[in-house]
Amino acid sequence: MVGGGAVVPERRRRGAGRNLPAAIGVGLVLGGLVIGTLFTFRFGFVLLLLLVIGGAVVELVRAVGKAEAHPPLLPLLAGTVAMELLAWFRGSGALMVAFLLTALGCFVWRLADGPVGYLRDISTAVFVALYVPFLAGFAVLLASPDDGAKRVVAFIATVVCSDVGGYAAGATLGRHPMAPTVSPAKSWEGFAGSTIACSIAGTVFLTQFFGAEWWQGVLFGLAVVVTATLGDLGESMIKRDLGIKDMGTLLPGHGGLMDRLDSLLPAAAVSWVLLTVFVPVG
């Protein structure tokens, strides 16, 4: 806030404290790894995802410890492996079963530590399992068909367009905060930029990759921008509650793994549903 309560322009706030060249470099490296595995050895993408999601689970478990929650890590990691592999080999039904078994495993594992804080720890464990490996399983489902590489690229690239479009519009035009108590840097102007970028990206990817109708691409882009934005705001809310700026420090210019996955995880589920409807497998 400045003077009489005027909002600080987003172009002055956004990116404060971030190393933009490092962030771009990390993004390019990650993008190269994803593209490389998808178009050479698709199961390698699953293995790469397992490493990233396993690290994100560890990161989130450590972060919630600041709120005195202690979800059992080992069953969560075992469940992460089970969810991603079963999604690849057996599909969406197996992913759901693996999630339920992970939750059950956490219930049983936590019994050994006694009743104090049991409900808190178990509810947090179920949240972690749902938020990270379960949603990531939809990225695996996207990759599993013969044209899976194109499906994953369409999903990730559209989310990236949401980030880029939002950054560009917010940095130059941002004046009206979207959720000032949760994420002060987000503006309605930035959201408009994200919406335009995602609509264009969705149309291009779905028509060029899959021969879909243009309106299906627009709907895909709109669905991605809404879920990606909600995912970003949701993670910001969690960090506010925990009193932390970033979930971790592993990725220079980004923060932690969860700070990079926040938009991707919910968008993966929506992307899988829409692409399954618009571009049926087989």
C-alpha positions as CSV (number, residue, x, y, z in Angstrom):
1,M,0.0,0.0,0.0
2,V,1.2,3.5,-0.7
3,G,0.0,6.8,0.9
4,G,-3.8,6.8,1.0
5,G,-4.1,3.1,0.3
6,A,-3.4,3.0,-3.4
7,V,-2.4,-0.4,-4.6
8,V,1.3,-0.8,-5.7
9,P,1.3,-1.4,-9.4
10,E,2.0,-5.0,-10.1
11,R,4.9,-4.3,-12.4
12,R,6.8,-3.1,-9.3
13,R,5.8,-6.0,-7.1
14,R,5.8,-9.0,-9.4
15,G,9.0,-10.9,-9.4
16,A,10.5,-9.0,-6.4
17,G,13.3,-11.0,-5.0
18,R,13.3,-13.5,-7.9
19,N,16.3,-14.2,-10.1
20,L,14.6,-14.0,-13.5
21,P,17.6,-15.3,-15.6
22,A,18.0,-18.3,-13.2
23,A,14.2,-18.9,-13.3
24,I,14.3,-18.9,-17.2
25,G,17.3,-21.2,-17.2
26,V,15.7,-23.7,-14.8
27,G,12.5,-23.6,-16.8
28,L,14.4,-24.4,-20.0
29,V,16.3,-27.3,-18.4
30,L,13.1,-28.8,-17.0
31,G,11.3,-28.3,-20.3
32,G,14.2,-30.0,-22.2
33,L,14.0,-33.0,-19.9
34,V,10.3,-33.3,-20.3
35,I,10.4,-33.0,-24.1
36,G,13.4,-35.3,-24.3
37,T,11.8,-38.1,-22.4
38,L,8.4,-37.7,-24.0
39,F,9.6,-38.0,-27.6
40,T,12.4,-40.6,-27.0
41,F,11.2,-42.9,-24.2
42,R,7.8,-42.0,-22.8
43,F,8.2,-44.3,-19.8
44,G,11.2,-42.1,-19.0
45,F,8.8,-39.3,-18.5
46,V,7.0,-41.3,-15.9
47,L,10.3,-42.0,-14.1
48,L,11.2,-38.3,-14.2
49,L,7.8,-37.5,-12.9
50,L,8.3,-39.9,-10.0
51,L,11.5,-38.2,-9.0
52,V,9.9,-34.8,-9.1
53,I,6.7,-35.8,-7.3
54,G,8.5,-37.8,-4.7
55,G,10.6,-34.7,-4.0
56,A,7.5,-32.5,-3.9
57,V,5.9,-34.9,-1.3
58,V,9.0,-34.6,0.9
59,E,9.0,-30.8,0.5
60,L,5.3,-30.5,1.4
61,V,5.5,-32.9,4.4
62,R,8.4,-30.8,5.8
63,A,6.5,-27.6,5.2
64,V,3.3,-28.7,7.0
65,G,5.6,-29.6,10.0
66,K,5.6,-25.8,10.7
67,A,1.9,-26.2,11.6
68,E,2.7,-29.2,13.9
69,A,1.3,-31.7,11.4
70,H,3.4,-34.8,10.9
71,P,1.9,-37.0,8.1
72,P,3.7,-40.3,7.7
73,L,6.3,-39.9,4.9
74,L,7.1,-43.5,4.0
75,P,3.6,-44.6,3.1
76,L,3.1,-41.4,1.2
77,L,6.3,-42.1,-0.9
78,A,5.3,-45.7,-1.4
79,G,1.8,-44.5,-2.5
80,T,3.4,-42.0,-4.9
81,V,5.3,-44.8,-6.6
82,A,2.2,-47.0,-6.7
83,M,-0.1,-44.3,-8.0
84,E,2.1,-43.2,-10.9
85,L,3.1,-46.7,-12.0
86,L,-0.5,-48.1,-11.8
87,A,-1.8,-45.1,-13.7
88,W,0.7,-45.9,-16.5
89,F,0.1,-49.7,-16.6
90,R,-3.6,-50.0,-15.5
91,G,-5.3,-46.6,-16.1
92,S,-7.5,-44.2,-14.1
93,G,-9.3,-46.9,-12.1
94,A,-6.0,-48.2,-10.7
95,L,-4.9,-44.7,-9.9
96,M,-8.0,-44.2,-7.7
97,V,-7.5,-47.6,-6.0
98,A,-3.8,-46.7,-5.3
99,F,-4.9,-43.4,-3.8
100,L,-7.3,-45.1,-1.5
101,L,-4.7,-47.7,-0.4
102,T,-2.2,-45.0,0.2
103,A,-4.7,-43.3,2.6
104,L,-5.4,-46.6,4.3
105,G,-1.6,-47.2,4.6
106,C,-1.2,-43.8,6.3
107,F,-4.1,-44.6,8.7
108,V,-2.4,-47.8,9.8
109,W,1.2,-46.5,9.9
110,R,0.3,-43.5,12.1
111,L,-1.3,-45.8,14.7
112,A,2.2,-46.5,16.1
113,D,2.7,-42.9,17.2
114,G,-0.4,-42.9,19.5
115,P,-3.6,-40.9,19.6
116,V,-2.2,-37.4,20.1
117,G,-2.6,-35.4,16.9
118,Y,-3.8,-38.5,15.0
119,L,-6.7,-36.8,13.2
120,R,-4.5,-33.8,12.3
121,D,-1.7,-36.0,10.9
122,I,-4.0,-38.3,9.0
123,S,-6.1,-35.6,7.4
124,T,-2.9,-33.8,6.3
125,A,-1.6,-37.1,4.9
126,V,-4.7,-37.6,2.8
127,F,-4.5,-34.0,1.6
128,V,-0.8,-34.5,0.6
129,A,-1.6,-37.7,-1.2
130,L,-4.6,-36.1,-3.1
131,Y,-2.9,-32.9,-3.9
132,V,0.4,-34.2,-5.2
133,P,0.7,-37.8,-6.4
134,F,-2.9,-38.3,-7.2
135,L,-3.2,-35.2,-9.4
136,A,0.2,-35.9,-10.9
137,G,-1.2,-39.3,-11.9
138,F,-3.4,-37.5,-14.5
139,A,-0.2,-36.4,-16.2
140,V,0.8,-40.0,-16.4
141,L,-2.6,-40.8,-17.9
142,L,-2.1,-38.1,-20.5
143,A,1.2,-39.6,-21.5
144,S,0.1,-43.3,-21.7
145,P,-1.7,-43.3,-25.1
146,D,0.2,-43.6,-28.4
147,D,-0.1,-39.9,-28.9
148,G,0.6,-39.2,-25.2
149,A,3.6,-37.0,-25.9
150,K,1.4,-34.5,-27.8
151,R,-1.2,-34.6,-25.0
152,V,1.4,-33.8,-22.3
153,V,2.9,-31.1,-24.4
154,A,-0.5,-29.5,-25.1
155,F,-1.3,-29.6,-21.3
156,I,2.1,-28.2,-20.1
157,A,2.6,-25.6,-22.8
158,T,-0.9,-24.2,-22.2
159,V,-0.2,-23.9,-18.5
160,V,3.1,-22.2,-19.3
161,C,1.2,-19.8,-21.6
162,S,-1.0,-19.0,-18.6
163,D,2.1,-18.0,-16.6
164,V,3.7,-16.0,-19.4
165,G,0.5,-14.3,-20.4
166,G,-0.3,-13.4,-16.8
167,Y,3.2,-12.1,-16.2
168,A,3.3,-10.0,-19.3
169,A,-0.1,-8.4,-18.8
170,G,0.3,-8.1,-15.0
171,A,3.7,-6.5,-15.2
172,T,2.6,-3.8,-17.7
173,L,-1.1,-3.3,-17.0
174,G,-1.7,-4.7,-13.5
175,R,-3.7,-2.3,-11.3
176,H,-6.5,-4.3,-9.7
177,P,-5.5,-7.1,-7.3
178,M,-7.4,-10.4,-7.7
179,A,-6.8,-11.7,-4.2
180,P,-4.7,-9.2,-2.3
181,T,-4.8,-11.1,1.0
182,V,-3.6,-14.3,-0.6
183,S,-1.3,-13.3,-3.5
184,P,-0.8,-9.5,-3.8
185,A,1.0,-9.8,-7.1
186,K,-1.9,-11.3,-9.0
187,S,-4.2,-8.8,-10.8
188,W,-7.3,-9.1,-12.9
189,E,-5.3,-7.6,-15.8
190,G,-2.8,-10.4,-15.4
191,F,-5.7,-13.0,-15.4
192,A,-7.0,-11.5,-18.6
193,G,-3.6,-11.9,-20.2
194,S,-3.5,-15.5,-19.0
195,T,-7.0,-16.1,-20.4
196,I,-6.1,-14.7,-23.8
197,A,-2.8,-16.6,-24.0
198,C,-4.4,-19.9,-22.9
199,S,-7.3,-19.6,-25.3
200,I,-4.9,-19.1,-28.2
201,A,-2.6,-21.8,-27.1
202,G,-5.4,-24.3,-26.6
203,T,-6.8,-23.6,-30.0
204,V,-3.4,-24.0,-31.7
205,F,-2.5,-27.2,-29.9
206,L,-5.8,-29.0,-30.2
207,T,-6.4,-28.1,-33.9
208,Q,-2.8,-28.7,-35.0
209,F,-2.0,-31.8,-32.8
210,F,-5.4,-33.6,-32.9
211,G,-7.5,-32.0,-35.6
212,A,-10.1,-30.9,-33.0
213,E,-12.5,-28.0,-33.5
214,W,-11.4,-24.5,-32.7
215,W,-14.0,-24.0,-30.0
216,Q,-12.8,-27.2,-28.2
217,G,-9.4,-25.6,-28.1
218,V,-10.8,-22.4,-26.6
219,L,-12.7,-24.4,-24.0
220,F,-9.6,-26.3,-23.2
221,G,-7.6,-23.1,-22.8
222,L,-10.3,-21.5,-20.6
223,A,-10.4,-24.6,-18.3
224,V,-6.7,-24.7,-18.0
225,V,-6.4,-21.0,-17.1
226,V,-9.1,-21.3,-14.4
227,T,-7.6,-24.4,-12.8
228,A,-4.0,-23.2,-13.1
229,T,-4.9,-19.9,-11.4
230,L,-6.9,-21.6,-8.7
231,G,-3.9,-24.0,-8.1
232,D,-1.6,-21.1,-7.8
233,L,-3.8,-19.2,-5.4
234,G,-4.4,-22.4,-3.4
235,E,-0.7,-23.0,-2.9
236,S,-0.3,-19.3,-1.9
237,M,-3.0,-19.8,0.7
238,I,-1.2,-22.8,2.1
239,K,2.1,-20.8,2.3
240,R,0.3,-17.9,4.0
241,D,-1.1,-20.2,6.5
242,L,2.3,-21.8,7.2
243,G,4.0,-18.4,7.3
244,I,6.5,-19.2,4.5
245,K,7.4,-17.5,1.2
246,D,8.4,-20.6,-0.8
247,M,7.9,-24.3,-0.3
248,G,11.6,-24.9,-0.8
249,T,14.8,-23.7,-2.4
250,L,15.7,-26.4,-4.8
251,L,14.9,-24.5,-8.0
252,P,16.7,-21.2,-8.4
253,G,14.3,-18.4,-9.3
254,H,11.3,-20.6,-8.6
255,G,11.6,-21.7,-5.0
256,G,10.7,-25.3,-4.3
257,L,9.2,-28.0,-6.5
258,M,5.7,-27.3,-5.2
259,D,6.1,-23.6,-6.3
260,R,6.6,-24.9,-9.9
261,L,3.9,-27.6,-9.7
262,D,1.1,-25.5,-8.1
263,S,-0.5,-24.6,-11.4
264,L,0.3,-27.9,-13.2
265,L,-1.2,-30.4,-10.8
266,P,-4.9,-29.3,-10.9
267,A,-4.6,-28.5,-14.6
268,A,-3.4,-32.0,-15.3
269,A,-6.7,-33.5,-14.1
270,V,-8.9,-31.1,-16.1
271,S,-6.7,-31.5,-19.2
272,W,-7.0,-35.3,-19.1
273,V,-10.8,-35.1,-18.8
274,L,-11.2,-32.6,-21.6
275,L,-8.7,-34.3,-24.0
276,T,-10.4,-37.7,-23.3
277,V,-13.7,-36.2,-24.3
278,F,-12.5,-34.0,-27.2
279,V,-9.9,-36.5,-28.6
280,P,-10.9,-40.0,-27.6
281,V,-8.0,-42.5,-27.4
282,G,-8.0,-45.1,-30.1
